[in-house]
């Protein structure tokens, strides 16, 4: 669609300052965008009552006036109507515009003289936007599009569209204007982009009264009947008046049609007849013009001769190494594979197809309410008008290999075969789904397998721990019910014997005291054994945690401080070895708690050495002194016996008032 300075913001006011067009057009985009109130008096040059386009001029020039409501009317304002416009300035999309809040008719006024444009360069100046101009051009054809008539004119070697108001009713455009040089008046419209840059030019023509043939009208004689292949041969004049008779192969209402005649097919531009259909035989009289690969005809007269059957298409050799100009504008048929569908604009679809290694497009214009769907991979037979694709800068058909088709209706697409259900896309999706499912199942199986393995290990560990715990409890009960009770009975008997023998002398008393000490030690040993059997700290947490727990309990019971230090990385020594170390460490801490009289006991477990583990128990008490020589002290002897049986080295260092250090050196299994 063509816009002449696009829409803008409105900040409504009832009245505004008196402005002229020159002052408005001099505003910058930023100034115009502030929406200053405007009152403008001018004369109407162009008014489209259906779309609301309005151009108003005064002595300083012309400007575009727009509104969503005010300028759309049932009755159009004729050119020359004087109006007063109340509204607001707007920046527009290219030049400043006026947004109308109200328009009053004041009467009629003279139309200002147009700006005479003599060259293409002057016509394409961006500053000419919305100005009343006059050019001398050649009318090439009329066509009906966008709800109105468009006149295609040629000026300075280029073609431009002249838009007539959409409310203008024409049964058919005047044929005498075709290929006629005319003096054309209109408003210079501008095509532009989002950066306020001009990209093209068009004309807003108020009515056909602004299209006046020049005095030097061409001299015309009798139209000569010619075959398509005889057009534009050497010696022919450009714009020659000829008659071509043939059969319509495809008609585009209000624009033109394709004609199959003697020697081939061609395009005829004409909006003279509305009921053209394939198979109708017609005679077109008009002027030959240049077109890609085959001359075209601008028809100024059409005569229907007869109705006939729909023409048969010609089989197209899509894989030909070069194109033939006889294929241009011809009705052809081709078998192809459908690739995909494109929808470049509303009401039109483009089918991308491939035939014999050549990819081409087929354009299909859908009627209102029609829908078209086709599955990629289908094999189809297409019938349509062939247009050779321009790619060579020389415009020679033998240099081209590509082509496109214009399809006439849905009937021009015949499906030969549907694609197999298991096409590449579906197979790929299936393989992806199966692969994904396989990965999920494999992952689930792997996870389940690992979980089952972990559960099996846990169950086995719990079973062993439970059996071990039950066995320890059983042994503990037996020790408690037998050994400890018996030792208690012996102790009671010895106490009785001691009472009875007090009158017998000292030697018997000393022996009994020693027996009592030995029994007391046995009781303590049994209790220690029972505690070790009932505890699972060594089994679950290891030697370090068990040693820390035992030492902390003993020191706390005697209100002494306790420190535990571990060096190096823990490594397993075996259940028997760790049990012996725990018993020796327990005895050493117990001796320190009972006999040292110190304040702190420290236990250090070192794994730092490669081939041995060292356990040290130190206190800051009075030292052992001659305790080893005193009767009734069996703890140190017990520690040495346990160390010797386990192939461990035990040393005891003690100084008076400087404490005692018990050091146990345990060879590791690797050594």
C-alpha positions in Angstrom: 0.0 0.0 0.0 1.2 3.5 -0.7 1.3 6.1 2.1 1.8 9.8 1.7 3.2 10.8 5.1 1.9 8.3 7.6 -0.3 8.6 10.6 0.7 10.5 13.7 -0.3 11.3 17.3 -3.3 13.5 18.2 -3.6 15.8 21.1 -7.1 17.2 20.4 -8.0 20.9 20.7 -11.0 22.7 19.4 -9.2 25.6 17.7 -5.7 26.5 16.8 -3.4 29.1 15.3 -3.8 30.0 11.6 -1.1 28.2 9.7 -0.1 28.0 6.0 1.3 24.9 4.2 4.7 26.4 3.9 5.0 26.9 7.7 3.8 23.4 8.3 6.2 21.7 5.8 9.1 23.7 7.3 8.7 22.0 10.7 11.2 19.3 11.7 9.9 15.9 12.6 10.4 16.6 16.3 8.6 20.0 16.1 5.7 18.5 14.1 5.5 15.6 16.5 4.6 18.0 19.4 1.1 18.2 18.0 0.5 21.9 17.8 -3.0 23.0 17.1 -3.6 24.0 13.5 -6.2 26.0 11.6 -5.6 25.7 7.8 -7.7 27.2 4.9 -7.0 25.6 1.5 -8.5 24.0 -1.6 -9.0 20.3 -2.1 -6.8 18.7 -4.8 -7.4 15.0 -4.1 -9.9 13.2 -1.9 -10.5 9.5 -1.6 -13.8 9.2 0.2 -13.4 5.5 0.8 -9.9 5.4 2.3 -9.9 9.0 3.7 -6.8 10.3 1.8 -7.0 14.1 1.4 -4.6 16.6 -0.1 -5.2 20.4 0.6 -3.2 23.2 -1.0 -2.8 26.9 -0.5 -0.5 29.5 -2.0 2.5 28.0 -0.3 2.1 24.4 -1.5 0.1 21.2 -0.7 0.0 18.9 2.3 -1.5 15.6 3.3 -4.5 15.6 5.6 -5.7 12.4 7.3 -8.2 11.3 9.9 -9.8 8.0 10.8 -13.3 9.5 10.7 -13.4 13.1 9.4 -12.0 12.6 5.9 -13.9 9.3 5.2 -17.3 10.4 3.7 -20.1 9.0 1.7 -19.8 12.0 -0.6 -16.4 13.0 -1.8 -15.2 16.6 -1.9 -14.6 17.6 -5.5 -11.3 19.0 -6.6 -11.5 22.8 -6.2 -13.6 22.7 -3.0 -12.4 25.3 -0.5 -12.2 24.0 3.1 -11.2 25.0 6.6 -9.3 22.3 8.5 -9.0 22.2 12.3 -6.6 19.7 13.7 -3.1 19.1 14.9 0.3 18.9 13.3 2.0 15.5 13.1 5.5 14.3 12.2 4.1 11.8 9.7 6.3 8.9 8.3 8.2 11.1 5.8 7.0 14.8 5.9 4.8 16.8 8.3 1.1 16.2 8.0 -2.1 17.5 9.5 -4.5 15.3 11.5 -8.0 16.7 11.0 -10.4 17.0 13.9 -13.0 18.8 11.8 -13.3 20.0 8.2 -15.8 22.8 7.1 -16.7 23.5 3.5 -16.4 27.2 2.6 -17.2 27.0 -1.1 -15.0 26.8 -4.2 -11.7 28.3 -5.1 -9.2 28.3 -8.0 -6.8 25.3 -8.2 -3.2 26.4 -8.0 -1.0 25.8 -11.0 1.0 22.5 -10.8 4.8 22.3 -10.7 5.9 21.3 -14.2 8.3 18.3 -14.1 10.4 17.7 -17.1 12.9 15.1 -16.1 13.0 11.8 -14.1 15.6 13.2 -11.7 13.3 16.1 -10.8 10.3 13.7 -10.4 12.3 11.6 -7.9 13.4 14.5 -5.6 12.3 13.6 -2.0 11.2 17.2 -1.3 8.5 16.8 -4.0 6.3 14.8 -1.6 2.6 15.8 -1.5 3.1 18.5 -4.2 0.8 19.2 -7.1 2.8 18.3 -10.2 2.3 17.8 -13.9 4.3 15.3 -16.1 4.1 14.2 -19.7 3.9 10.4 -19.8 2.7 7.4 -21.8 -0.3 5.4 -20.5 0.7 1.8 -20.6 -2.4 0.1 -19.1 -5.2 0.2 -16.5 -5.6 -2.4 -13.8 -8.0 -2.8 -10.9 -6.4 -3.5 -7.5 -6.7 -2.6 -3.9 -10.4 -1.7 -4.4 -9.7 0.9 -7.1 -8.3 1.6 -10.5 -4.6 2.1 -11.1 -3.1 3.6 -14.2 0.4 2.4 -15.1 2.3 5.2 -16.9 5.8 5.5 -18.3 7.9 8.6 -17.6 11.6 9.0 -18.2 12.0 5.3 -19.0 10.5 4.1 -15.8 7.0 3.0 -14.9 4.9 4.5 -12.1 1.4 3.9 -10.8 -1.2 6.6 -10.9 -3.9 5.9 -8.2 -7.4 7.1 -9.0 -9.8 7.6 -6.0 -11.3 4.3 -5.0 -14.8 5.7 -5.0 -14.4 6.5 -8.7 -16.7 4.2 -10.7 -15.6 3.1 -14.2 -17.3 0.5 -16.3 -14.0 0.2 -18.2 -11.1 2.5 -18.6 -11.0 4.5 -21.8 -9.1 2.4 -24.4 -8.1 5.4 -26.4 -5.6 6.3 -23.7 -3.6 3.1 -24.0 -0.1 3.8 -25.4 -1.1 7.5 -25.7 1.1 10.3 -24.6 -0.8 12.4 -22.1 -0.3 15.4 -19.8 -0.9 14.0 -16.4 -1.6 16.0 -13.2 -1.6 14.6 -9.7 -0.1 14.7 -6.2 3.4 13.3 -5.8 3.0 10.4 -3.3 6.0 8.9 -1.6 6.9 5.4 -0.6 9.2 5.3 2.5 10.6 3.1 5.1 10.8 3.2 8.9 13.8 5.5 8.9 11.9 8.3 6.9 13.8 7.4 3.7 12.1 7.6 0.3 12.0 4.2 -1.5 9.6 5.0 -4.4 7.2 7.4 -6.1 3.5 7.2 -7.1 0.9 9.7 -8.2 -2.6 10.5 -6.7 -4.7 11.4 -9.8 -8.0 13.1 -8.8 -9.9 11.9 -11.9 -9.6 11.2 -15.6 -10.0 14.9 -16.3 -6.4 15.2 -15.2 -5.3 12.9 -18.0 -5.2 14.9 -21.2 -3.8 13.6 -24.5 -1.1 15.8 -25.9 -1.8 17.5 -29.3 0.7 15.3 -31.1 -1.4 12.2 -31.1 0.2 9.2 -32.9 -0.8 8.6 -36.4 -2.5 5.2 -36.5 -3.5 3.1 -39.5 -5.1 -0.3 -39.8 -4.0 -2.7 -37.1 -2.0 -5.5 -38.7 -2.8 -9.0 -37.7 0.4 -10.8 -36.6 1.5 -14.1 -35.1 3.2 -14.1 -31.7 6.5 -15.1 -33.3 6.3 -12.2 -35.8 6.3 -9.5 -33.1 9.3 -7.3 -32.5 11.2 -8.8 -35.4 13.9 -6.7 -37.2 12.2 -3.7 -38.8 9.3 -3.6 -36.4 8.4 -0.3 -34.7 8.1 -0.2 -30.9 4.5 0.4 -29.9 3.3 -1.1 -33.2 -0.6 -1.4 -33.4 -1.3 -5.0 -34.1 -4.1 -7.6 -33.8 -3.5 -11.0 -32.2 -6.0 -13.8 -32.2 -5.8 -16.8 -29.9 -7.3 -18.8 -27.0 -7.2 -17.6 -23.4 -5.2 -19.9 -21.2 -5.4 -18.0 -18.0 -7.1 -14.7 -17.0 -6.3 -12.4 -14.1 -9.4 -10.3 -13.6 -9.0 -6.5 -14.1 -5.3 -7.0 -14.9 -4.7 -9.0 -18.0 -4.6 -12.6 -19.4 -2.4 -15.1 -21.2 -3.1 -15.9 -24.8 -2.1 -18.9 -26.9 -1.8 -17.8 -30.5 0.0 -18.7 -33.7 3.6 -19.4 -32.9 3.3 -19.5 -29.1 1.8 -17.7 -26.1 2.1 -14.2 -24.7 0.8 -11.9 -22.0 -1.9 -9.3 -22.8 -2.4 -6.5 -20.4 -6.0 -5.3 -20.3 -8.8 -4.5 -18.0 -11.4 -4.2 -20.7 -13.3 -7.5 -20.1 -14.4 -9.1 -16.8 -15.6 -12.4 -18.0 -12.6 -13.8 -19.7 -12.0 -17.6 -18.9 -9.8 -20.3 -20.3 -10.9 -21.7 -23.6 -12.4 -18.4 -24.9 -11.2 -17.3 -28.3 -10.5 -13.6 -28.5 -8.9 -11.0 -30.7 -6.8 -8.3 -29.0 -5.9 -5.1 -30.6 -3.1 -3.1 -29.0 0.5 -2.0 -28.9 3.5 -4.3 -28.6 5.8 -3.6 -25.6 9.0 -5.2 -24.4 8.8 -7.9 -21.7 11.1 -10.6 -20.4 11.9 -13.4 -23.0 8.8 -12.6 -25.1 7.0 -9.4 -26.2 3.7 -8.4 -24.5 0.7 -6.6 -25.7 -1.1 -3.5 -24.2 -4.6 -4.1 -25.5 -6.9 -1.1 -26.3 -9.6 -3.3 -27.7 -10.8 -6.8 -27.1 -13.3 -8.8 -29.2 -14.8 -12.1 -28.2 -15.0 -14.5 -31.0 -16.3 -17.8 -29.5 -16.3 -20.0 -26.4 -14.4 -23.2 -26.6 -13.0 -26.1 -24.5 -10.3 -25.5 -22.0 -6.9 -25.6 -23.7 -4.6 -28.6 -23.1 -1.2 -27.9 -21.4 2.1 -28.6 -23.0 4.4 -31.1 -21.2 7.4 -29.1 -19.8 10.8 -30.6 -19.8 11.9 -29.3 -16.4 15.4 -30.9 -16.6 16.4 -29.3 -19.8 19.9 -27.8 -19.6 18.5 -24.5 -21.0 15.2 -22.8 -21.3 13.4 -22.1 -24.6 11.6 -18.8 -25.2 8.6 -20.8 -26.5 8.0 -21.9 -22.9 7.5 -18.3 -21.8 3.8 -17.5 -20.9 2.8 -21.0 -22.1 0.3 -23.3 -20.3 2.4 -26.3 -19.3 2.2 -29.3 -17.1 5.0 -30.9 -15.0 5.2 -33.8 -12.6 7.1 -32.8 -9.4 7.8 -33.6 -5.8 6.3 -31.2 -3.3 8.9 -29.9 -0.8 7.1 -27.2 1.3 4.5 -24.5 1.3 5.2 -20.8 1.7 2.7 -18.1 2.5 4.2 -14.8 1.4 0.9 -12.9 1.7 -2.7 -13.2 2.5 -4.8 -15.1 0.0 -1.8 -16.5 -1.8 0.4 -19.6 -1.3 3.7 -20.6 -2.9 4.5 -24.3 -3.4 8.2 -25.1 -3.5 8.7 -28.1 -5.7 11.4 -30.1 -7.4 11.3 -31.8 -10.9 14.1 -33.6 -12.6 16.7 -31.9 -10.2 15.3 -28.4 -10.8 13.7 -26.5 -7.8 10.9 -24.1 -8.7 8.0 -22.2 -7.2 4.3 -22.3 -8.1 2.1 -19.4 -7.0 -1.5 -20.1 -6.3 -4.0 -17.4 -5.5 -6.9 -18.7 -3.4 -10.4 -17.5 -3.7 -12.3 -16.3 -0.7 -13.0 -19.1 1.7 -10.6 -21.6 0.0 -8.0 -23.5 1.9 -5.1 -25.5 0.6 -2.9 -28.1 2.5 -0.5 -30.6 1.0 1.9 -32.9 2.8 5.6 -32.5 2.0 6.9 -35.4 0.0 3.7 -35.8 -2.1 4.1 -36.4 -5.8 1.9 -33.9 -7.8 1.1 -32.9 -11.3 1.0 -29.1 -11.7 -0.6 -27.2 -14.5 0.0 -23.5 -14.9 1.6 -20.6 -16.8 5.3 -21.0 -17.2 7.5 -17.9 -16.5 11.2 -18.3 -17.2 13.3 -17.2 -14.2 15.5 -14.2 -15.0 19.0 -14.7 -13.7 21.3 -13.9 -16.6 22.2 -10.2 -17.1 21.8 -10.7 -20.9 18.2 -11.7 -20.8 18.8 -14.8 -23.0 16.5 -17.8 -22.3 19.2 -20.3 -23.4 21.3 -19.0 -20.5 18.5 -19.8 -17.9 17.6 -23.1 -16.3 15.0 -22.0 -13.7 11.3 -21.3 -14.1 8.2 -20.6 -12.0 4.5 -21.4 -12.5 1.4 -19.4 -12.0 -1.4 -21.8 -11.0 -4.9 -20.9 -12.0 -6.9 -22.7 -9.4 -6.9 -25.6 -6.9 -7.7 -27.9 -9.9 -4.3 -27.2 -11.3 -2.8 -29.3 -8.4 -3.4 -33.0 -8.8 -1.9 -35.3 -6.2 -0.4 -38.5 -7.8 0.8 -40.1 -4.6 1.0 -39.3 -0.9 4.3 -39.7 0.9 4.7 -43.0 2.8 3.8 -42.7 6.4 7.3 -43.7 7.5 9.1 -40.9 5.9 12.5 -39.6 6.9 11.1 -37.2 9.4 8.9 -39.7 11.1 11.6 -42.4 11.1 14.0 -39.9 12.7 11.4 -39.1 15.4 10.8 -42.8 15.9 14.5 -43.5 16.2 14.9 -40.6 18.6 12.0 -41.9 20.6 13.3 -45.5 20.7 16.8 -44.3 21.5 15.4 -42.0 24.2 13.4 -44.9 25.6 16.4 -47.2 25.4 18.5 -44.6 27.3 15.8 -44.2 29.9 15.5 -48.0 30.4 19.2 -48.5 30.4 19.6 -45.7 32.9 16.8 -47.1 35.1 18.3 -50.6 34.9 21.8 -49.2 35.9 20.3 -47.2 38.7 18.3 -50.1 39.9 21.3 -52.4 39.7 23.4 -50.0 41.7 20.6 -49.6 44.3 20.1 -53.3 44.6 23.9 -53.8 45.1 24.0 -51.1 47.8 21.0 -52.6 49.5 22.6 -56.1 49.3 25.8 -54.7 50.9 23.8 -52.9 53.6 21.7 -56.0 54.3 24.8 -58.2 54.6 26.5 -55.6 56.8 23.4 -55.3 59.0 23.2 -59.1 59.2 26.8 -59.5 60.3 26.5 -56.6 62.8 23.3 -58.1 64.2 24.9 -61.6 64.5 28.0 -60.1 66.1 26.0 -58.0 68.5 23.8 -61.0 69.5 26.9 -63.1 70.1 28.5 -60.4 72.2 25.4 -60.0 74.2 25.3 -63.7 74.8 28.9 -63.8 76.0 28.3 -60.8 78.1 25.4 -62.4 79.8 27.4 -65.6 80.4 30.3 -63.7 81.9 28.0 -61.7 84.1 26.0 -64.8 85.3 29.1 -67.0 85.9 32.5 -65.5 86.1 31.6 -62.3 87.9 29.2 -64.0 90.3 31.8 -66.7 91.2 34.5 -64.1 91.7 32.2 -62.2 93.9 31.6 -65.3 96.0 35.3 -66.0 96.3 35.8 -62.4 97.4 33.2 -62.8 100.1 34.7 -66.1 101.3 38.1 -64.5 101.5 36.7 -61.7 103.5 35.2 -64.1 106.0 38.5 -66.1 106.2 40.4 -62.9 106.8 38.1 -62.0 109.7 38.5 -65.4 111.3 42.3 -65.5 110.9 43.0 -62.0 112.2 44.2 -63.5 115.5 46.6 -65.9 113.8 49.3 -63.4 112.7 50.4 -61.1 109.9 51.7 -63.6 107.2 48.2 -65.0 106.6 46.8 -61.5 106.4 49.2 -60.4 103.8 48.4 -63.4 101.7 44.7 -62.8 101.9 45.2 -59.2 101.0 47.0 -60.2 97.9 44.2 -62.7 97.0 41.7 -59.9 97.4 43.7 -57.6 95.2 43.9 -60.3 92.6 40.1 -61.0 92.7 39.4 -57.2 92.5 41.6 -57.0 89.4 39.7 -60.0 87.9 36.4 -58.4 88.6 37.6 -55.2 86.9 38.9 -57.2 83.9 35.5 -59.0 83.6 33.6 -55.7 83.8 36.0 -54.2 81.1 35.4 -57.2 78.9 31.6 -56.9 79.3 31.8 -53.2 78.4 33.8 -53.9 75.3 31.5 -56.7 74.2 28.4 -54.5 74.7 29.9 -51.6 72.7 29.8 -51.4 69.0 31.7 -48.2 68.7 34.9 -50.0 67.6 33.0 -52.0 65.0 31.1 -49.1 63.5 33.3 -46.0 63.9 36.8 -47.5 64.2 39.6 -47.4 66.7 40.0 -43.6 66.9 36.3 -42.9 67.8 36.3 -45.8 70.3 39.5 -44.7 72.0 38.1 -41.1 72.2 34.8 -42.3 73.7 36.4 -44.6 76.3 39.1 -42.0 77.3 36.5 -39.2 77.6 34.2 -41.3 79.8 37.1 -42.3 82.2 38.5 -38.8 82.5 35.1 -37.3 83.0 34.3 -39.7 85.9 37.5 -38.5 87.7 36.9 -34.8 86.8 40.1 -34.7 84.7 40.7 -32.9 81.4 40.9 -35.1 78.3 42.5 -34.5 74.9 42.5 -36.7 71.9 44.7 -36.2 68.8 44.9 -38.3 65.6 47.6 -37.8 63.0 47.8 -39.2 59.5 45.1 -41.0 57.4 43.3 -43.8 59.2 43.9 -47.3 57.8 42.4 -50.6 59.1 44.5 -52.9 61.3 42.2 -55.8 61.8 39.6 -56.5 64.5 42.0 -58.3 66.9 44.7 -55.8 66.7 42.4 -52.8 67.2 40.7 -54.6 70.1 44.1 -55.2 71.8 45.0 -51.5 71.3 41.7 -50.4 72.7 42.2 -52.6 75.8 45.7 -51.4 76.4 44.7 -47.7 75.8 41.8 -48.2 78.2 44.0 -49.6 80.9 46.6 -46.8 80.4 43.9 -44.1 80.7 42.4 -45.9 83.8 45.8 -46.0 85.5 46.3 -42.3 84.8 42.9 -41.4 86.1 43.2 -43.5 89.3 46.9 -43.1 90.3 48.5 -40.1 88.6 46.8 -37.3 90.5 47.2 -35.1 87.4 44.8 -32.6 85.8 44.9 -33.7 82.1 45.3 -37.0 80.3 46.1 -36.9 76.6 45.7 -39.7 74.0 47.5 -39.5 70.7 46.9 -42.0 67.8 49.4 -41.6 64.9 49.2 -43.2 61.5 51.9 -41.0 60.1 54.6 -43.7 59.8 54.3 -46.0 56.9 54.9 -49.4 58.6 53.6 -48.8 62.1 50.9 -47.1 64.2 51.7 -45.5 67.5 49.4 -45.0 70.5 50.5 -42.8 73.3 48.8 -42.0 76.6 50.3 -39.2 78.7 49.4 -37.5 81.9 50.8 -34.6 83.9 50.7 -36.4 87.3 53.2 -37.5 89.9 54.6 -40.4 87.9 54.7 -44.1 88.6 57.7 -44.2 90.9 58.1 -47.6 92.6 54.6 -48.6 91.9 55.9 -51.5 89.8 57.5 -53.0 92.9 54.4 -52.8 95.1 52.2 -55.9 95.4 48.6 -55.7 94.2 49.2 -53.7 91.0 48.5 -55.9 88.0 47.4 -53.3 85.3 50.9 -52.6 83.9 51.7 -56.3 83.9 48.4 -57.0 82.0 49.3 -54.4 79.4 52.7 -55.8 78.8 51.3 -59.4 78.5 48.7 -58.3 75.9 51.3 -56.3 73.9 53.7 -59.3 73.9 51.0 -61.7 72.7 50.0 -59.4 69.9 53.6 -58.8 68.8 53.4 -55.1 69.8 56.1 -53.0 71.5 55.1 -51.3 74.8 57.3 -48.8 76.6 56.5 -46.8 79.8 58.4 -43.6 80.6 57.8 -41.9 84.0 59.5 -39.2 86.0 58.6 -38.0 89.5 56.1 -35.1 89.3 56.5 -34.9 85.5 53.9 -37.5 84.5 53.9 -40.8 82.7 53.9 -41.7 79.0 52.7 -45.1 77.8 53.7 -45.7 74.2 52.4 -48.7 72.1 54.0 -49.3 68.7 52.0 -51.6 66.5 53.4 -53.0 63.2 50.9 -52.5 60.3 49.8 -55.5 58.2 51.8 -54.3 55.2 55.0 -54.6 57.1 
